[in-house]
């Protein structure tokens, strides 16, 4: 199915990945963005204000009546609305309500209104820590956090709707996406922008645990490209696929790369206690995406970091003021 000339709903469309996805989909489609702006930002979609082919709706996936209303006439749903991992540590209930029950609500609405395709955007956190690598789609799912468990529940609902009702649903699993619009403010900033901000302020990188934990960092442009290619692939109906670079990098090495690129390699790293539920190793298997729809992430970590740093600096942020807002946050209690 070609994703062109369609009415598309993007939940979480003002978020980091969601807004980047909208930027690509809007070229050939009519877009409905649903976001409650709890973590998504209005400025991420402000450039669409007044555009005839973009609707921006402030609302919540827990609102079943709203979902039934806005899915009428929709051809494709990309479901990215989420409560994040950090929230799940202290508020597991809202994490479940949004990530699991919210997905079930959206599946019900999609089925009732005969939505043609349902794309559930999951998280590599569903796998937990790697027991074998690379982690392909047959890897055991043993999430270590409520967030990971709730995202896994959402996966199962989406695929069950295919198996029970014939809905054209699929699951895509991005690994550790980074790039423009990624969160960096306050307690909820992600690791790459926080390292960049601290380096620009001559402050040491704060690493939780020993820094040997690894992630498979994937630049957002690649993640978006993979999601769209997967959604148009008929063979993906009822299937799950990883969207990732397939390149393992430790957090310690990541900090070294960023500080070297910013001319601050002499600043020593600071280590804090390990985060609760933190996975030890992520390294994605990426062959299925290449086999089914010819996708392979093109941007390696060094090029991606250069691109992100360039973008970050180009924004003209007052980095000194942002640094004052920075919080060393171990997911439990900000300090």
C-alpha distance (Angstrom), angle and dihedral (degrees) to the residues before:
residue distance angle dihedral
X1 . . .
X2 3.78 . .
X3 3.81 113.6 .
X4 3.78 96.3 -137.0
X5 3.80 135.3 112.6
X6 3.79 91.6 13.2
X7 3.77 138.3 130.1
X8 3.79 105.8 -116.7
X9 3.80 131.3 -170.8
X10 3.80 116.7 -153.3
X11 3.80 112.9 -170.9
X12 3.77 112.3 -157.4
X13 3.80 85.3 22.1
X14 3.80 93.9 153.3
X15 3.79 92.7 55.1
X16 3.78 128.5 97.1
X17 3.81 100.6 -87.8
X18 3.79 93.3 23.7
X19 3.81 95.6 58.1
X20 3.79 91.9 46.2
X21 3.81 88.3 50.5
X22 3.81 90.9 50.7
X23 3.81 90.0 52.3
X24 3.80 89.5 61.5
X25 3.80 99.5 38.0
X26 3.81 94.7 48.1
X27 3.80 91.7 67.8
X28 3.82 92.8 75.9
X29 3.81 105.6 12.4
X30 3.80 147.9 54.5
X31 3.80 108.1 -106.2
X32 3.80 131.0 -154.1
X33 3.80 112.3 -166.6
X34 3.81 118.1 -159.1
X35 3.79 117.0 -170.8
X36 3.79 135.3 145.4
X37 3.84 90.0 -154.5
X38 3.79 93.5 -130.2
X39 3.80 88.7 130.3
X40 3.80 102.1 -8.0
X41 3.80 114.2 87.7
X42 3.77 128.2 -130.4
X43 3.80 89.6 -143.3
X44 3.83 89.3 62.2
X45 3.81 89.6 66.9
X46 3.80 100.7 24.4
X47 3.81 90.9 107.8
X48 3.82 88.5 67.4
X49 3.80 95.6 59.3
X50 3.80 108.6 126.5
X51 3.81 94.7 9.9
X52 3.81 113.0 140.1
X53 3.81 94.6 -140.5
X54 3.83 97.8 48.8
X55 3.80 128.2 70.8
X56 3.80 119.2 -172.4
X57 3.80 114.8 -158.9
X58 3.79 122.6 -175.7
X59 3.77 106.0 -145.8
X60 3.78 147.8 112.7
X61 3.81 132.9 -105.4
X62 3.81 88.0 -132.6
X63 3.82 88.1 69.1
X64 3.81 102.8 89.3
X65 3.80 95.3 -176.9
X66 3.79 91.0 54.0
X67 3.81 91.7 49.4
X68 3.80 92.9 50.9
X69 3.80 89.0 50.7
X70 3.80 100.6 47.2
X71 3.82 96.5 43.1
X72 3.81 92.4 62.4
X73 3.79 108.3 115.7
X74 3.81 93.1 5.9
X75 3.81 116.3 139.8
X76 3.82 101.4 -170.8
X77 3.80 133.5 20.2
X78 3.80 123.3 -158.2
X79 3.78 104.6 -167.5
X80 3.81 112.8 -156.0
X81 3.83 102.6 137.9
X82 3.78 107.5 127.7
X83 3.77 148.6 153.7
X84 3.79 105.6 -127.7
X85 3.78 133.2 -117.9
X86 3.80 94.5 -103.1
X87 3.80 91.7 56.5
X88 3.80 91.3 51.4
X89 3.80 93.7 64.2
X90 3.81 94.5 63.8
X91 3.80 101.1 20.4
X92 3.81 109.5 34.5
X93 3.80 92.6 160.2
X94 3.81 96.9 63.3
X95 3.79 88.8 43.4
X96 3.79 89.8 57.1
X97 3.81 93.6 43.0
X98 3.80 94.3 53.2
X99 3.80 102.3 33.3
X100 3.80 101.2 37.0
X101 3.81 108.3 19.7
X102 3.81 91.3 34.9
X103 3.80 89.3 56.1
X104 3.79 91.5 49.4
X105 3.82 89.4 50.2
X106 3.79 90.6 52.3
X107 3.81 92.6 47.1
X108 3.80 89.8 53.7
X109 3.79 91.9 49.8
X110 3.81 92.7 45.7
X111 3.80 92.4 51.8
X112 3.80 93.9 46.4
X113 3.81 91.6 50.9
X114 3.83 95.6 42.2
X115 3.80 96.4 -118.9
X116 3.80 107.0 -170.3
X117 3.81 99.0 -140.1
X118 3.81 135.1 15.0
X119 3.81 117.7 -161.5
X120 3.79 113.8 -168.8
X121 3.80 112.2 -161.2
X122 3.79 106.2 -153.0
X123 3.81 132.5 174.3
X124 3.80 137.2 -109.7
X125 3.82 85.4 -121.9
X126 3.83 87.2 82.9
X127 3.81 88.4 74.8
X128 3.80 97.3 53.3
X129 3.81 115.9 -158.4
X130 3.79 116.9 -9.8
X131 3.80 115.1 -97.0
X132 3.80 90.3 179.6
X133 3.80 132.9 9.1
X134 2.87 143.4 -95.9
X135 3.80 89.2 34.6
X136 3.79 105.2 -135.3
X137 3.80 126.1 179.9
X138 3.82 91.8 -83.4
X139 3.81 91.3 60.7
X140 3.83 112.7 122.5
X141 3.80 114.5 -96.4
X142 3.81 107.3 -130.6
X143 3.82 105.5 151.1
X144 3.80 115.7 -162.4
X145 3.82 97.3 -155.6
X146 3.80 138.6 47.1
X147 3.79 86.6 -114.0
X148 3.81 91.9 58.1
X149 3.80 91.4 44.6
X150 3.82 92.3 49.9
X151 3.80 91.7 49.7
X152 3.79 89.3 50.2
X153 3.81 89.6 51.9
X154 3.80 88.3 53.1
X155 3.81 90.0 52.1
X156 3.79 91.4 52.5
X157 3.80 92.9 49.1
X158 3.80 92.2 50.6
X159 3.80 93.3 49.5
X160 3.81 93.5 41.6
X161 3.80 88.4 57.4
X162 3.79 87.8 58.0
X163 3.79 94.2 47.6
X164 3.81 96.0 43.7
X165 3.79 103.7 32.8
X166 3.80 104.3 18.0
X167 3.81 93.9 -115.7
X168 3.81 111.3 164.0
X169 3.79 95.6 -118.1
X170 3.79 131.1 152.9
X171 3.80 139.6 173.6
X172 3.80 126.2 -129.0
X173 3.81 119.1 -170.9
X174 3.81 116.0 -156.9
X175 3.80 118.3 -163.2
X176 3.83 118.9 -139.4
X177 3.77 100.8 -39.4
X178 3.82 119.0 -158.6
X179 3.79 136.7 175.3
X180 3.82 142.9 87.1
X181 3.84 115.4 2.9
X182 3.80 93.2 18.7
X183 3.81 112.5 148.6
X184 3.78 115.0 -96.4
X185 3.80 104.7 151.0
X186 3.78 125.4 111.2
X187 3.79 123.4 -42.6
X188 3.80 95.9 -13.4
X189 3.80 101.1 54.2
X190 3.80 118.4 131.1
X191 3.78 122.4 -118.7
X192 3.82 101.3 -104.9
X193 3.83 98.3 49.3
X194 3.81 90.8 40.9
X195 3.81 90.9 53.7
X196 3.83 89.9 47.7
X197 3.81 92.2 49.2
X198 3.79 93.0 48.1
X199 3.80 92.6 46.7
X200 3.80 91.7 51.3
X201 3.81 87.5 54.2
X202 3.83 94.2 47.0
X203 3.80 89.8 -113.5
X204 3.82 122.9 138.2
X205 3.79 121.9 -105.7
X206 3.80 112.0 -104.3
X207 3.80 111.4 -138.1
X208 3.80 123.4 -170.6
X209 3.79 113.2 -141.0
X210 3.80 121.6 -6.7
X211 3.81 95.5 -41.1
X212 3.79 92.4 -121.1
X213 3.81 92.2 107.8
X214 3.80 109.8 111.7
X215 3.79 136.1 -143.2
X216 3.79 135.0 -172.1
X217 3.80 100.8 -127.0
X218 3.81 114.5 -157.6
X219 3.80 123.7 -171.7
X220 3.80 112.4 -120.1
X221 3.81 94.7 -121.4
X222 3.81 88.5 59.2
X223 3.80 92.4 45.2
X224 3.80 91.5 52.4
X225 3.79 92.5 46.4
X226 3.81 90.2 51.1
X227 3.80 93.8 48.7
X228 3.80 92.3 51.2
X229 3.81 94.4 45.5
X230 3.81 90.5 49.0
X231 3.80 92.3 49.4
X232 3.78 92.1 55.4
X233 3.80 94.4 49.3
X234 3.82 112.8 99.7
X235 3.81 90.7 -160.6
X236 3.80 88.5 63.6
X237 3.81 93.4 69.1
X238 3.80 106.8 120.0
X239 3.80 90.8 5.4
X240 3.80 138.7 113.5
X241 3.80 123.8 -140.4
X242 3.80 137.2 -179.7
X243 3.80 118.6 -126.3
X244 3.80 107.0 -161.0
X245 3.77 146.9 119.0
X246 3.81 94.2 -112.0
X247 3.82 92.9 -132.6
X248 3.80 123.8 122.6
X249 3.82 120.2 -143.8
X250 3.81 128.1 173.6
X251 3.80 120.1 -132.5
X252 3.80 90.1 -121.7
X253 3.81 90.9 53.5
X254 3.80 90.3 45.4
X255 3.81 91.0 56.3
X256 3.80 90.9 48.4
X257 3.81 91.4 51.9
X258 3.81 94.5 49.3
X259 3.80 95.6 46.1
X260 3.80 91.8 46.9
X261 3.83 91.5 50.3
X262 3.81 89.5 51.9
X263 3.80 93.1 47.4
X264 3.81 94.4 -109.3
X265 3.84 104.4 109.8
X266 3.82 92.1 133.8
X267 3.83 94.4 67.5
X268 3.81 110.2 103.0
X269 3.78 122.4 -130.1
X270 3.82 121.4 -112.0
X271 3.80 118.0 -142.2
X272 3.80 124.1 -152.2
X273 3.79 129.4 -175.9
X274 3.79 117.8 -71.0
X275 3.79 117.5 -83.9
X276 3.82 118.4 -111.4
X277 3.79 112.0 -97.3
X278 3.81 92.9 1.5
X279 3.81 112.5 162.2
X280 3.79 116.6 -124.7
X281 3.77 101.2 -148.8
X282 3.80 139.2 16.5
X283 3.79 122.0 176.1
X284 3.79 115.0 154.6
X285 3.77 129.4 -137.7
X286 3.80 105.8 -137.1
X287 3.81 105.6 177.0
X288 3.81 96.3 101.0
X289 3.81 93.5 60.2
X290 3.78 90.9 49.2
X291 3.80 92.5 47.5
X292 3.81 97.8 45.9
X293 3.79 102.4 39.4
X294 3.78 108.7 1.3
X295 3.79 97.6 -106.5
X296 3.76 125.1 151.7
X297 3.80 123.8 159.7
X298 3.79 108.5 -114.5
X299 3.81 103.9 -168.1
X300 3.80 116.1 83.7
X301 3.78 123.2 -155.0
X302 3.81 96.6 -97.6
X303 3.79 94.7 49.9
X304 3.81 91.0 41.9
X305 3.80 92.5 52.0
X306 3.80 90.5 49.7
X307 3.81 89.7 51.2
X308 3.80 93.9 47.2
X309 3.82 94.4 46.2
X310 3.80 90.1 49.5
X311 3.82 90.8 50.0
X312 3.81 93.1 45.7
X313 3.81 93.0 51.7
X314 3.82 91.2 45.0
X315 3.81 90.8 60.7
X316 3.80 91.9 71.9
X317 3.80 94.3 -132.7
X318 3.78 118.5 175.9
X319 3.78 92.2 -119.3
X320 3.81 93.6 -174.8
X321 3.81 90.8 58.5
X322 3.80 91.4 44.2
X323 3.77 89.5 51.7
X324 3.81 89.7 56.9
X325 3.82 87.6 59.2
X326 3.80 94.1 47.9
X327 3.79 114.0 117.2
X328 3.78 127.8 -163.2
X329 3.77 97.2 -133.8
X330 3.80 125.6 -178.5
X331 3.83 92.1 -172.7
X332 3.80 91.5 -103.1
X333 3.80 110.8 61.9
X334 3.81 125.0 4.4
X335 3.80 113.4 -134.3
